[in-house]
Amino acid sequence: METPSRLIEARADALAKASVEPMYQDPFWEARYGAERTRRFGDEDARFHVRYLVQSLDEHRPSVMEEYARWLRTLLVSRGMSTLHLDLNFAGLAAALEAENWGPGTEPYEHVRAAREALRYPEGPSRALQDDAAELCRAATSRLALYLTAEDRPRLEDELRLQLSYLADALAAGKPELLADHVRWYVGFWPRRGFGLLAFPTVLGMLKAVLGARHPQARALLATAGVSWDETRS
C-alpha cells in the first residue's frame, strides 16, 4: 500500500492547481503584481507548498511545514503580502486535500493545519491582535453599518481582517514602513472593492477606534500609516 506522501506526490500538480485557483479570483493580485507575475509566482508557490508537505509526510514531522510556513511568511511580508494571504493559501491546500478524501484527522490535512497554526505569532502585541481579530472586525463592521448592505458586511469583515494582518506583521517585524507602503497602495485600489461611499480612510479610522486601549501599540502604528483621519472621529 502506498504511503500518504507518495499518494500526495502523485497528485501534486492537481492539488497545487486546485489550492491556488481561488486566489486568482481576487483582483488584488493582478492589480498589485500584474497578471503574468501573479500566475507565475502563485503557481510556483503552490507547488512548493505541496513539495514541503510531501517532505513533512516522508519524515512524519509536522514541524517541517511549521518551519516552512514561518520562513515563507518572512519572505512574503517583505514583498508586500501578509500573513493572512499565506494562511489563505494553506487553507486552499487543505480544501484541495479534503476534496480528495484527505480531510480532518488524516496526516496530510493535519500537517497543513500545523502550518497554519505556525503562522500565529508566539506572543506580544501581534499575537494579541491575531487573537482579537474576529471580535475587532465585527465591532468595526457594526459601527460602519450605515454604509453597508447585508451582503457587504461579511466582505467588509474580510477586508478588516486583511488590514489587521498587515498591521500585526508590521508590529512583529518592527517595520512601520510595511504598513505605510501597503496603505499608500491600497488607497488607490480600494474603490475596486465596491463599497460605494465607504472610503478607505474611514475604514482604517474605525479600526483605530475599536483597537482602543486594549491594543495601544497597534493603534499608535495605525495612526502613523500615512492616511488622513479627517473623515473619522475616534
N, C-alpha and C positions, 0 to 999 in steps of 0.2 A: 504493500500500500504506500502510495506516495505521501511524503510529508507535506504539511501546510506550506512550508517555504517553497517547495518545488511546484506545488499547485498554484501558488500566488505568482511565482516566477513565470509560469506558462501563460498566465493571464495578464502579465504586466502591462502590455500595451493597452489592452481593453480597459483595465482598471484605471490606468493613468488618464486615458481619454475621458472616461465617464466621470472621474473625480473632478476634473478641471472645467468641464463644459459649462456648468452653472456660472462660473466666474466670468465667462465671456459675455454673459447676458447683461452684465453691469457696465454701463457706459463709462464709468470711472476709468477703467483700464485703458481703453482706446484713447480717451481724452488725455490721460496722464502720460502714457508711454508710446502711443501710436499703435496702429493695428498690427503691423508686422512684428514689432518688438514684443508686444503683448503675447501674441501667439507663440513666437519662438521661445521666449523665456518661460511662459506659462506651461507649455508642453514639456519643456526640458525639466522644469522643477517638479512637475507631476511625475515624470519618470524617475527622478531622483528619490522622491518620497517612497515609491514602490521598491526601489533598489535597497534603500535603507531598511524598509520593512522586511524584505527577504533576509537581509543580514541579521536583523534582530531575531527573526524566527529561526534561522540557522543556529544562532548562538543561544536561543531561548533566554534572551536578555532584553526586556523592555527598555533597559537603560540605554541601549543603542539608539532607539528612537527618541528617548528623552534628551540625550546629549545632542543629537542631530537637530531637534527642534530648537533648543536654546541657541546653538551655533547659528542656525539659519535665521532665527529671529534677529540676532545682532546684525547680520549682513543685510537683511531686507529692510530693517528700520533705517539703516544708514542710506538706503536708496529710495526713501520716501514712502515706504509702506508701513504697516502697523502690525502689532501682534494679532489683532482681530483678523486681518487678511490671511495670515498664516493659519490661524485656527480654523477659518472657513475652508481653507484648502484641505486641512486634515479632516474636517467634517465631511467634505466631499468624498474623500477617500474612504471614510467609514461608511458612508451611504453606498458607495460603489461595492464595497466588500459585502455589506448586508444584502444587496441585490443579488449577489452570487452565493448566498447562504453562508457567509461568514459574518454572522451578526453578533450581538452582545453575548459574551461568555466564550466565544471562540478566541483562540490565541491571536490570530491576525487582528481582529477587531480590538481586543484589549491592549495590544501593543500600540495601536493608533490612539486609543483612549489615553494611554500613558503619555504619548507625545503631546496631546492637547493639554493634559494636566500639567506637564512640564512648562507650559507657557505662562502659568500663573507665577507671578513674582513671589519670591520666598517670604518677603517681609517689607515693612516700610510703607510710605505713602502710596507707592504704585500698587502694592498688593491691596491696601485698603480701598483704593479706587476700583480695582477689579472686583473686590468683594461686594461693593455697594453699587456697582454699575447699573444693575437692573432696577433697583429702587430709585436711583438718581434719574434714570431715563424716564421712568413712569412719572416721577414728580414734575420734571421739566415739561413733558408732553401734556400733562394735565393743566399746567399753567398756561400753555400755549393753545388750549383747546379752541379758542375763538377763531384761530387761523385755519383750523383743520376740519376736514370731513372725517367721517368714521373710518373710511378706507385709508386716510392719511396717517392715522395715529400709529399703527404698527410700523409704517415706513419711517416715521419720524423717530420712533424709539430705536430703530436700526441705525439711523443716522447719528443719533446721540451716542449710541454705543461706539460707533466708529470714532467720533471726536474724543470720547473719553479714552479710547485705546491709544490714540496718538498722544494724548496728554499723559497717560501712565508711562508710555515709552520714553517720552522726553524727560519725565521726572526720574525714571530709573537710570537713564543714560547720563543724567546731569547735563543735558544739552538742550537748553531752551530753544535754540535755533531750529531743532527738528520740528517743534510745534509751530514756530513762526513761519517757517518755509511752507509747511502744509497749509496753514491758514491763508497765507497770501495766494497760494494757487487755488485753494478751494472756493474762495470768494467768487472767482470768475466762473468756476464750474457749477456752483450751487443752483443757478436757475434751471439747469438740466434735470434737477431732482424733482421739479414740478410741484413745488409747494406754494405757488401763487405769490401772494403778497408777503409771505413769511420770509424775511431777509435773514441771511446767514449771521450777520452781527447780532440780530435779535436772538437767534438760537443759541449762540455762544454766550450771550449775556444772560440768558435764562439758565444755562448750565452753571455759569459763575454764581448765580443767585442760589441755586439748590446745593451747590457744594458747601456753602455756608461755613460755619466754624468747624465742622467735622473734618474738612479737608483743606486746611489752610495753605499748605504748600501747593496743592493743585490749583486752588483759587488764585493764589499770587502769580503762578506761572501763566495761567489763562489770561490774567489781566495784562500781561506783557506781550500777548500774541500778535499785536500789530493791527487790531481792528478797532473801529470806533464803537463806543458804548452809548452814543448819544440816543439811540433808539430804545435803550433799556433803562430800567430802574432796579437796582439791586442793592 
